[in-house]
Amino acid sequence: MAKATTDKAALKKAVTRIITKRADELIAFARDIGANPEVGFQEFRTSRKLAEAVEKAGQKVERGLAITGFKAKHIFGRDGAQDGPTVAVIAELDSLRVPEHELSNPETGAAHACGHHTQPAQLLGVIAALTDAAISEHLSGSVAFIATPAEEFIDVSARLAAHEAGEIGFMSGKQEMMRLGVFDDIDMAMMVHTSAESGTGKFSVGGSSNAHVVQHVRFIGKAAHAGGAPWDGVNALQAANVALVAVNAQRETFQNSDTVRVHGIITDGGVSVNSVPGQVIYEGRVRGRDSEVVDAAAEKIERCFKAGALAVGGEVKITSIPGYMALENDSLMSEMFAANAEGICGKGSVIRRGPEANRGGSTDMGDLSQIMPVIHPYVSGASGTAHGIDYIITDYKNTVVNAAIAMAHTVIDLLADDAVAGKDVIAKATPPRTRKEYVESQEARMRVIHYRGV
């Protein structure tokens, strides 16, 4: 006799009931994380608080992955047999540094000006629902709950020092967890990011993101008395100024369709006003719609750095760090999520974007999409400018509760009925790389250029 089809509608109603019942608790958790921001690879309180909550929910947590990341895995089915794919639900732990933000840490300048603090609460909602015995027994395969550090690629000098000391291999959370093999037993993954988009959409699915490369540039000059004998020095700050003027001269050479963005900051502009700067540090990004575009643009920018050193007769050391790859959202998973989001928020509440739609930013979820099917939907409920001093969450019900429900509903679609839909996603997916190929490619992209303009 054929096995009866699972009543997915009933399971989703149960999920909604479980998560909604915990709404106040989940929102309070998100607010607490938001009030205690920590930057990448330093999210010790955030990671500990979330891991303890996951353990309290009955899950065994493997901690200390990529310093502050962790992973828990729940196997579905009455007999505990893992007959089906493993779906990862991801929460990011880190914040930015925006000292002027109203919720910033006064000592570190850290602030959740990107909404990552909603994601740990989303994760707890998904755990509460999917590990409930009445739901779990009707699903196949397993779900992994993964907390990832350091999505915001900041503090490059410190991360580079940690890399050189052997503390980390890659310099973002998901990149490093991929290198360590944390995702080796994962078949597909999802997470939901907040958005301040205006309009009627409660969620958006699809689209892409920019790839990027990170440039850590050390202009090397020679210190001298700035008033008494500046001619005896080599001014590294002037070298940087010339280089940045040259960078601006390149902007008209970038095609609009390539969505190239070049930007950076000087983190060390000298040590004393009465001494000719002997060293200047610049941290920058070159972004573009794919890695090929990024590499071509980065080559132009590297010439500009060399030009600065040449102009003053100094040196420049350019460390090119493999940044993120472009995001590829899986179309089947995206449509499942969109349908579930509309079931929660109503018809017309989801904006669907084609693969060519590029927000201009970058995410290491793009790197994960190179080796498996993933989705990275956005949920509205923030106001202000992302990464700005005014970015705050205004609708915690949507960004936490509804986002958690939508992910849990999508996991049900993937893993109910012997995980036929999840297996179909895997069968039709064509990731560009294996994990080994990804790691080797990223390692090959790490390089150092030392140019002497004498």
C-alpha positions in Angstrom: 0.0 0.0 0.0 1.3 3.4 -0.9 2.5 5.7 1.9 0.0 8.5 2.7 1.0 12.0 1.7 2.0 14.2 4.6 -0.5 16.9 5.5 2.0 19.7 5.1 -0.7 22.4 5.7 -1.4 20.9 9.2 2.4 20.8 10.0 2.8 24.5 8.9 -0.2 25.5 11.1 1.5 23.8 14.0 4.8 25.5 13.2 3.1 28.9 13.1 1.4 28.2 16.4 4.7 27.2 18.1 6.7 30.2 16.9 3.9 32.7 17.4 3.5 31.5 21.0 7.2 32.3 21.6 7.1 35.7 19.7 7.7 37.9 22.8 10.6 35.7 23.9 12.2 35.7 20.5 11.9 39.4 20.0 13.3 40.0 23.5 16.3 37.8 22.5 16.9 39.8 19.3 16.7 43.1 21.2 19.2 41.8 23.7 21.7 40.9 20.9 21.1 44.2 19.3 21.9 46.0 22.5 25.2 44.1 22.9 26.9 44.2 19.5 30.2 42.5 18.8 32.3 42.6 15.6 33.5 39.6 13.6 35.5 36.8 15.2 34.9 38.6 18.6 31.2 37.7 19.1 31.9 35.8 22.3 28.9 36.9 24.3 26.6 36.6 21.3 27.8 33.1 20.5 27.7 31.9 24.1 24.1 33.3 24.7 22.8 31.7 21.5 24.6 28.4 22.0 23.2 28.1 25.5 19.7 28.8 24.2 20.2 26.1 21.5 21.4 23.6 24.1 18.4 24.5 26.4 16.2 23.6 23.4 17.7 20.1 23.6 20.4 20.3 20.9 24.0 19.2 21.1 26.2 22.1 20.1 29.6 21.9 18.5 31.3 25.2 19.6 34.4 27.0 18.6 34.1 26.7 14.8 35.9 29.5 13.1 36.6 30.9 16.6 33.0 31.9 17.6 30.8 29.9 15.2 28.9 26.8 16.1 26.7 24.0 14.7 24.0 21.7 16.0 22.3 19.0 14.0 18.8 17.5 14.4 18.0 14.2 12.7 14.3 13.7 11.7 12.2 10.6 11.7 10.9 8.2 14.4 13.8 5.8 14.2 16.5 8.5 14.0 17.6 7.3 10.5 18.9 10.1 8.3 17.1 9.2 5.1 17.2 12.4 3.2 19.2 15.6 2.7 20.5 18.0 5.4 19.2 21.6 5.3 21.2 24.3 7.1 19.4 27.2 8.7 22.0 30.0 9.3 22.3 32.9 11.7 25.0 35.5 11.5 26.5 36.8 14.7 28.5 39.9 14.0 27.9 43.6 13.8 29.6 46.6 12.1 31.5 49.5 13.7 29.3 52.6 13.5 30.1 54.6 16.6 27.5 57.2 15.9 24.6 54.7 16.0 22.2 55.0 18.9 22.8 51.4 19.9 26.6 51.3 19.5 29.0 50.0 22.1 30.7 53.2 23.5 34.0 51.4 23.9 34.2 49.5 20.6 31.9 51.5 18.3 30.2 48.2 17.3 26.6 48.5 16.2 24.0 46.2 14.6 23.5 48.6 11.7 22.7 45.7 9.3 20.1 43.8 11.3 22.1 40.6 12.0 20.8 40.6 15.6 17.4 39.4 14.3 18.9 36.2 12.9 19.8 34.4 16.2 16.2 34.9 17.3 15.0 33.6 13.9 17.1 30.5 14.5 15.6 29.8 17.9 12.1 30.0 16.4 13.0 27.5 13.7 14.5 25.2 16.3 11.5 25.3 18.6 9.2 24.4 15.7 11.1 21.8 13.8 12.3 19.8 16.8 8.8 19.5 18.2 8.1 15.8 18.2 4.7 16.2 16.5 6.5 17.8 13.5 9.9 16.2 13.5 8.5 12.7 13.1 6.9 13.6 9.8 10.1 14.8 8.2 13.1 13.0 6.6 16.8 13.9 6.6 18.0 16.4 9.0 18.4 20.1 9.7 21.6 21.8 10.9 21.5 25.0 12.9 24.6 27.0 12.2 25.8 30.3 13.7 28.4 32.0 11.5 30.8 34.8 12.6 32.4 37.7 10.7 30.1 38.2 7.7 31.0 41.9 7.7 34.6 42.0 6.2 36.0 44.8 8.5 39.1 45.2 10.7 41.2 43.9 7.8 44.6 44.6 9.5 43.6 42.6 12.6 42.2 39.7 10.5 45.3 39.7 8.3 47.4 39.5 11.5 45.3 36.6 12.7 45.7 34.9 9.4 49.5 35.3 9.4 49.6 34.0 13.0 47.7 30.8 11.8 44.6 31.6 13.9 42.3 31.7 10.8 42.8 30.5 7.2 40.1 32.6 5.4 39.1 36.0 6.8 35.3 35.7 6.9 33.0 33.4 8.8 31.4 31.2 6.2 34.6 31.2 4.1 36.5 29.9 7.1 33.8 27.4 8.1 33.8 26.1 4.5 37.6 25.7 4.6 37.3 23.8 7.9 34.7 21.4 6.5 31.7 22.5 8.6 29.4 22.5 5.6 30.7 19.1 4.2 27.6 17.3 5.4 25.2 20.0 4.3 23.2 19.7 1.1 21.4 23.1 1.0 21.2 26.2 3.1 19.0 29.2 3.9 19.0 32.4 5.9 17.0 35.6 6.0 18.4 39.1 6.1 16.6 42.3 7.1 15.9 45.1 4.6 14.8 48.7 4.8 13.2 48.7 1.4 10.0 50.7 1.3 6.8 49.6 -0.5 4.3 46.8 0.0 6.7 43.9 -0.1 7.2 42.1 3.2 9.8 39.8 1.7 11.9 39.7 -1.4 13.5 36.6 -3.0 16.0 36.1 -5.8 18.6 38.5 -7.2 22.3 38.4 -6.8 25.1 40.3 -5.0 28.5 41.6 -6.0 31.7 39.6 -5.8 34.6 41.5 -4.2 38.3 41.4 -3.4 39.8 43.0 -0.3 42.9 45.1 -0.6 45.2 45.8 2.3 47.7 48.4 1.1 50.8 49.6 3.0 52.5 52.7 1.6 56.1 52.8 2.8 58.1 56.0 3.0 60.7 57.4 5.3 60.1 59.5 8.4 61.8 62.9 8.8 61.3 66.1 10.6 58.2 67.7 8.9 59.3 71.2 9.6 63.1 71.0 9.8 64.0 68.7 7.0 61.0 67.3 5.1 63.2 66.8 2.0 65.0 64.1 3.9 61.8 62.0 4.2 59.6 60.1 1.8 55.9 61.0 2.5 53.8 57.9 2.5 50.6 59.9 3.0 51.4 61.8 -0.2 51.8 58.5 -2.0 48.4 57.4 -0.8 46.9 60.8 -1.9 48.3 60.4 -5.4 47.0 56.8 -5.5 43.5 57.7 -4.5 43.4 60.5 -7.1 44.5 57.9 -9.7 41.7 55.6 -8.4 39.1 58.3 -9.0 40.5 58.7 -12.5 39.6 55.1 -13.2 35.9 55.3 -12.4 34.8 56.4 -15.9 36.4 53.2 -17.3 34.0 50.9 -15.4 30.9 49.8 -17.3 27.5 50.2 -15.5 26.5 46.7 -16.3 29.5 45.4 -14.3 28.3 47.1 -11.1 31.9 47.9 -10.1 32.3 49.7 -6.8 35.7 50.9 -5.5 35.9 52.3 -2.0 38.1 52.2 1.1 39.5 54.0 4.2 42.8 55.1 5.5 43.2 53.4 8.9 46.7 54.7 9.6 47.6 58.1 8.2 50.8 58.7 10.2 51.8 58.8 13.8 52.9 62.4 14.5 52.0 65.7 12.8 55.6 66.9 13.0 57.0 63.8 11.4 56.8 63.0 7.7 54.5 59.9 7.6 56.7 56.8 7.0 53.8 54.4 6.7 50.1 54.7 5.7 47.6 51.9 5.7 44.6 51.8 3.3 41.9 49.1 3.5 39.8 48.9 0.4 37.3 46.9 -1.7 36.8 46.3 -5.3 33.4 44.9 -6.1 31.8 43.7 -9.3 29.1 41.4 -10.6 31.4 38.4 -10.8 35.0 37.4 -10.0 36.3 38.1 -13.5 35.0 41.7 -13.5 36.5 42.2 -10.0 39.9 40.9 -11.1 40.0 43.2 -14.1 39.0 46.2 -12.0 41.4 45.3 -9.2 44.3 45.2 -11.6 43.6 48.8 -12.6 43.4 49.8 -8.9 46.7 48.1 -8.1 48.4 50.2 -10.8 47.1 53.3 -9.0 48.7 52.2 -5.8 52.0 51.7 -7.6 51.6 55.1 -9.2 51.5 56.7 -5.7 54.7 54.9 -4.6 56.4 55.9 -7.9 55.4 59.5 -7.6 57.2 60.0 -4.2 59.9 57.4 -4.6 58.5 55.1 -2.0 57.3 51.6 -1.8 53.9 49.9 -1.6 52.9 46.4 -0.3 49.5 45.3 -1.7 48.0 42.3 0.0 45.1 41.1 -2.2 42.7 39.0 0.0 40.0 36.8 -1.6 36.7 38.4 -0.8 33.2 37.1 -1.6 31.8 35.5 -4.7 28.5 36.5 -6.3 25.3 35.1 -4.8 23.4 32.5 -6.8 19.9 31.9 -5.3 18.4 28.5 -6.1 15.2 29.1 -8.1 13.3 26.1 -6.7 14.0 26.9 -3.1 13.3 30.6 -3.7 9.9 29.8 -5.1 9.1 27.5 -2.1 10.1 30.3 0.3 8.1 32.9 -1.7 5.0 30.8 -1.6 5.3 30.3 2.1 6.0 34.0 2.8 2.8 34.9 0.8 0.9 32.3 2.9 2.0 34.2 6.0 1.8 37.8 4.9 -0.7 37.6 2.0 -0.8 37.6 -1.7 1.5 40.2 -3.3 3.6 40.5 -0.2 6.7 39.0 -1.8 8.9 40.7 -4.4 10.5 38.3 -6.8 13.8 39.4 -8.5 15.5 37.8 -11.4 19.1 36.6 -11.2 20.4 39.8 -12.8 19.1 42.0 -10.0 22.2 43.1 -8.0 22.0 45.1 -4.8 25.6 46.2 -5.1 26.7 44.8 -1.7 28.4 41.5 -1.0 27.9 38.5 1.3 29.8 35.3 2.0 26.5 33.5 1.4 27.6 33.9 -2.2 30.6 31.7 -1.4 28.4 29.0 0.0 26.2 29.2 -3.1 29.2 28.2 -5.2 29.1 24.7 -3.7 25.4 24.0 -2.9 21.9 25.4 -3.5 21.1 28.3 -1.1 18.6 31.1 -0.7 19.2 34.4 0.9 15.8 36.2 1.0 15.3 39.6 2.5 12.6 40.6 5.1 11.4 44.1 5.4 11.0 45.8 8.8 14.0 48.1 9.1 14.3 51.8 8.5 17.3 54.0 7.6 20.3 53.3 5.5 22.0 49.9 5.7 25.4 50.2 7.5 24.3 53.8 8.5 23.8 55.5 11.8 20.0 55.4 11.4 19.5 51.8 10.5 17.1 50.2 13.1 14.6 47.4 13.2 11.1 48.9 13.3 9.1 45.6 12.9 10.4 42.8 15.0 7.3 40.7 14.3 8.1 40.5 10.6 11.9 40.4 10.8 12.0 37.7 13.6 8.7 35.9 13.9 7.5 35.8 10.3 11.0 35.2 9.0 11.4 32.2 11.3 8.0 30.8 10.3 8.8 31.2 6.6 12.0 29.3 6.9 10.5 26.5 9.0 7.6 26.2 6.5 10.2 25.9 3.7 12.1 23.2 5.5 8.8 21.3 5.8 8.3 21.6 2.0 11.8 20.3 1.4 11.8 17.4 3.9 8.2 16.1 4.1 7.0 13.1 2.0 10.4 11.4 2.2 12.1 14.6 1.3 11.1 14.3 -2.4 11.2 18.1 -2.9 14.6 18.4 -1.2 16.0 15.6 -3.3 14.7 17.3 -6.4 16.5 20.5 -5.5 19.7 18.6 -5.2 19.2 16.7 -8.4 18.6 19.9 -10.4 21.2 22.1 -8.8 24.5 22.7 -10.6 26.9 24.3 -8.2 29.9 25.8 -10.0 32.5 24.2 -7.7 33.1 21.5 -5.2 34.2 22.5 -1.7 37.8 21.4 -2.5 37.8 23.4 -5.7 36.4 26.5 -3.9 39.1 26.3 -1.2 41.9 25.9 -3.7 40.6 28.7 -5.8 40.4 31.1 -2.9 43.8 30.2 -1.6 45.2 30.8 -5.1 43.7 34.3 -5.1 45.6 35.4 -2.0 48.7 37.2 -3.1 51.1 40.0 -2.1 52.6 42.6 -4.5 55.7 44.5 -3.3 56.5 47.5 -5.6 59.4 49.8 -5.2 58.9 53.2 -6.9 62.5 54.2 -6.6 
